[in-house]
Amino acid sequence: MNIDHVIRYKSRRGLLELDLVLGDFYENEYESLSLIEKNALLKILKKQDNDLWNILSTRNLRELIKEEVSDDK
């Protein structure tokens, strides 16, 4: 399974709020991500739903991805 399919699958969550945020991001911004950013997003999506929602309720997903990429360097 390629990374795009994995991320799409992992973007479907148990919380409606996350489904809305992640679904919107996937539809509108996902295609512009580099492979490095997609790998960072995959790491972010490994978080538990409540933890992820606590983060995304105060932060932009694009900023979170950029931060994850810079932390990996």
PyMOL CGO cylinders between C-alpha atoms (Angstrom):
from pymol import cmd
from pymol.cgo import CYLINDER

trace = [
    CYLINDER, 0.00, 0.00, 0.00, 1.47, 3.40, -0.90, 0.3, 1, 1, 1, 1, 1, 1,
    CYLINDER, 1.47, 3.40, -0.90, 1.76, 6.32, 1.51, 0.3, 1, 1, 1, 1, 1, 1,
    CYLINDER, 1.76, 6.32, 1.51, -1.18, 8.22, -0.04, 0.3, 1, 1, 1, 1, 1, 1,
    CYLINDER, -1.18, 8.22, -0.04, -3.57, 5.35, 0.64, 0.3, 1, 1, 1, 1, 1, 1,
    CYLINDER, -3.57, 5.35, 0.64, -2.24, 4.86, 4.17, 0.3, 1, 1, 1, 1, 1, 1,
    CYLINDER, -2.24, 4.86, 4.17, -2.64, 8.55, 5.01, 0.3, 1, 1, 1, 1, 1, 1,
    CYLINDER, -2.64, 8.55, 5.01, -6.14, 8.66, 3.53, 0.3, 1, 1, 1, 1, 1, 1,
    CYLINDER, -6.14, 8.66, 3.53, -7.11, 5.61, 5.59, 0.3, 1, 1, 1, 1, 1, 1,
    CYLINDER, -7.11, 5.61, 5.59, -5.55, 6.98, 8.80, 0.3, 1, 1, 1, 1, 1, 1,
    CYLINDER, -5.55, 6.98, 8.80, -7.28, 10.34, 8.26, 0.3, 1, 1, 1, 1, 1, 1,
    CYLINDER, -7.28, 10.34, 8.26, -10.63, 8.70, 8.97, 0.3, 1, 1, 1, 1, 1, 1,
    CYLINDER, -10.63, 8.70, 8.97, -10.98, 8.98, 12.71, 0.3, 1, 1, 1, 1, 1, 1,
    CYLINDER, -10.98, 8.98, 12.71, -13.41, 8.24, 15.50, 0.3, 1, 1, 1, 1, 1, 1,
    CYLINDER, -13.41, 8.24, 15.50, -14.09, 11.90, 16.29, 0.3, 1, 1, 1, 1, 1, 1,
    CYLINDER, -14.09, 11.90, 16.29, -16.28, 13.86, 13.90, 0.3, 1, 1, 1, 1, 1, 1,
    CYLINDER, -16.28, 13.86, 13.90, -14.19, 16.98, 14.50, 0.3, 1, 1, 1, 1, 1, 1,
    CYLINDER, -14.19, 16.98, 14.50, -11.04, 15.19, 13.37, 0.3, 1, 1, 1, 1, 1, 1,
    CYLINDER, -11.04, 15.19, 13.37, -12.82, 13.73, 10.36, 0.3, 1, 1, 1, 1, 1, 1,
    CYLINDER, -12.82, 13.73, 10.36, -13.82, 17.23, 9.31, 0.3, 1, 1, 1, 1, 1, 1,
    CYLINDER, -13.82, 17.23, 9.31, -10.40, 18.82, 9.84, 0.3, 1, 1, 1, 1, 1, 1,
    CYLINDER, -10.40, 18.82, 9.84, -8.38, 15.98, 8.34, 0.3, 1, 1, 1, 1, 1, 1,
    CYLINDER, -8.38, 15.98, 8.34, -10.81, 15.39, 5.48, 0.3, 1, 1, 1, 1, 1, 1,
    CYLINDER, -10.81, 15.39, 5.48, -10.74, 19.07, 4.54, 0.3, 1, 1, 1, 1, 1, 1,
    CYLINDER, -10.74, 19.07, 4.54, -6.94, 19.11, 4.70, 0.3, 1, 1, 1, 1, 1, 1,
    CYLINDER, -6.94, 19.11, 4.70, -6.69, 15.98, 2.57, 0.3, 1, 1, 1, 1, 1, 1,
    CYLINDER, -6.69, 15.98, 2.57, -9.06, 17.37, -0.06, 0.3, 1, 1, 1, 1, 1, 1,
    CYLINDER, -9.06, 17.37, -0.06, -7.54, 20.86, -0.25, 0.3, 1, 1, 1, 1, 1, 1,
    CYLINDER, -7.54, 20.86, -0.25, -3.87, 20.74, 0.72, 0.3, 1, 1, 1, 1, 1, 1,
    CYLINDER, -3.87, 20.74, 0.72, -2.60, 17.18, 0.68, 0.3, 1, 1, 1, 1, 1, 1,
    CYLINDER, -2.60, 17.18, 0.68, -1.49, 17.12, -2.97, 0.3, 1, 1, 1, 1, 1, 1,
    CYLINDER, -1.49, 17.12, -2.97, 0.96, 19.97, -2.33, 0.3, 1, 1, 1, 1, 1, 1,
    CYLINDER, 0.96, 19.97, -2.33, 2.89, 18.05, 0.35, 0.3, 1, 1, 1, 1, 1, 1,
    CYLINDER, 2.89, 18.05, 0.35, 6.35, 16.71, -0.37, 0.3, 1, 1, 1, 1, 1, 1,
    CYLINDER, 6.35, 16.71, -0.37, 7.21, 13.11, 0.49, 0.3, 1, 1, 1, 1, 1, 1,
    CYLINDER, 7.21, 13.11, 0.49, 9.05, 14.31, 3.60, 0.3, 1, 1, 1, 1, 1, 1,
    CYLINDER, 9.05, 14.31, 3.60, 5.95, 16.24, 4.70, 0.3, 1, 1, 1, 1, 1, 1,
    CYLINDER, 5.95, 16.24, 4.70, 3.74, 13.22, 4.00, 0.3, 1, 1, 1, 1, 1, 1,
    CYLINDER, 3.74, 13.22, 4.00, 5.96, 11.11, 6.25, 0.3, 1, 1, 1, 1, 1, 1,
    CYLINDER, 5.96, 11.11, 6.25, 5.69, 13.79, 8.95, 0.3, 1, 1, 1, 1, 1, 1,
    CYLINDER, 5.69, 13.79, 8.95, 1.89, 13.76, 8.58, 0.3, 1, 1, 1, 1, 1, 1,
    CYLINDER, 1.89, 13.76, 8.58, 1.92, 9.99, 8.94, 0.3, 1, 1, 1, 1, 1, 1,
    CYLINDER, 1.92, 9.99, 8.94, 3.78, 10.35, 12.26, 0.3, 1, 1, 1, 1, 1, 1,
    CYLINDER, 3.78, 10.35, 12.26, 1.23, 12.92, 13.43, 0.3, 1, 1, 1, 1, 1, 1,
    CYLINDER, 1.23, 12.92, 13.43, -1.65, 10.61, 12.51, 0.3, 1, 1, 1, 1, 1, 1,
    CYLINDER, -1.65, 10.61, 12.51, -0.26, 7.93, 14.84, 0.3, 1, 1, 1, 1, 1, 1,
    CYLINDER, -0.26, 7.93, 14.84, -1.43, 10.00, 17.83, 0.3, 1, 1, 1, 1, 1, 1,
    CYLINDER, -1.43, 10.00, 17.83, -4.57, 8.98, 19.70, 0.3, 1, 1, 1, 1, 1, 1,
    CYLINDER, -4.57, 8.98, 19.70, -7.75, 10.79, 18.65, 0.3, 1, 1, 1, 1, 1, 1,
    CYLINDER, -7.75, 10.79, 18.65, -8.13, 12.89, 21.80, 0.3, 1, 1, 1, 1, 1, 1,
    CYLINDER, -8.13, 12.89, 21.80, -4.46, 13.87, 21.84, 0.3, 1, 1, 1, 1, 1, 1,
    CYLINDER, -4.46, 13.87, 21.84, -4.57, 14.81, 18.17, 0.3, 1, 1, 1, 1, 1, 1,
    CYLINDER, -4.57, 14.81, 18.17, -7.76, 16.84, 18.62, 0.3, 1, 1, 1, 1, 1, 1,
    CYLINDER, -7.76, 16.84, 18.62, -6.24, 18.70, 21.60, 0.3, 1, 1, 1, 1, 1, 1,
    CYLINDER, -6.24, 18.70, 21.60, -3.35, 19.71, 19.36, 0.3, 1, 1, 1, 1, 1, 1,
    CYLINDER, -3.35, 19.71, 19.36, -5.39, 20.54, 16.25, 0.3, 1, 1, 1, 1, 1, 1,
    CYLINDER, -5.39, 20.54, 16.25, -7.97, 22.54, 18.15, 0.3, 1, 1, 1, 1, 1, 1,
    CYLINDER, -7.97, 22.54, 18.15, -5.28, 25.16, 18.81, 0.3, 1, 1, 1, 1, 1, 1,
    CYLINDER, -5.28, 25.16, 18.81, -2.81, 24.64, 15.93, 0.3, 1, 1, 1, 1, 1, 1,
    CYLINDER, -2.81, 24.64, 15.93, -2.85, 24.53, 12.16, 0.3, 1, 1, 1, 1, 1, 1,
    CYLINDER, -2.85, 24.53, 12.16, -2.08, 21.12, 10.65, 0.3, 1, 1, 1, 1, 1, 1,
    CYLINDER, -2.08, 21.12, 10.65, 0.28, 22.61, 8.05, 0.3, 1, 1, 1, 1, 1, 1,
    CYLINDER, 0.28, 22.61, 8.05, 2.32, 24.27, 10.84, 0.3, 1, 1, 1, 1, 1, 1,
    CYLINDER, 2.32, 24.27, 10.84, 2.38, 21.01, 12.78, 0.3, 1, 1, 1, 1, 1, 1,
    CYLINDER, 2.38, 21.01, 12.78, 3.72, 19.16, 9.72, 0.3, 1, 1, 1, 1, 1, 1,
    CYLINDER, 3.72, 19.16, 9.72, 6.46, 21.76, 9.21, 0.3, 1, 1, 1, 1, 1, 1,
    CYLINDER, 6.46, 21.76, 9.21, 7.43, 21.51, 12.87, 0.3, 1, 1, 1, 1, 1, 1,
    CYLINDER, 7.43, 21.51, 12.87, 7.59, 17.71, 12.64, 0.3, 1, 1, 1, 1, 1, 1,
    CYLINDER, 7.59, 17.71, 12.64, 9.82, 17.96, 9.55, 0.3, 1, 1, 1, 1, 1, 1,
    CYLINDER, 9.82, 17.96, 9.55, 12.19, 20.39, 11.28, 0.3, 1, 1, 1, 1, 1, 1,
    CYLINDER, 12.19, 20.39, 11.28, 12.35, 18.16, 14.38, 0.3, 1, 1, 1, 1, 1, 1,
    CYLINDER, 12.35, 18.16, 14.38, 13.47, 15.22, 12.22, 0.3, 1, 1, 1, 1, 1, 1,
    CYLINDER, 13.47, 15.22, 12.22, 16.45, 17.15, 10.83, 0.3, 1, 1, 1, 1, 1, 1,
]
cmd.load_cgo(trace, "trace")
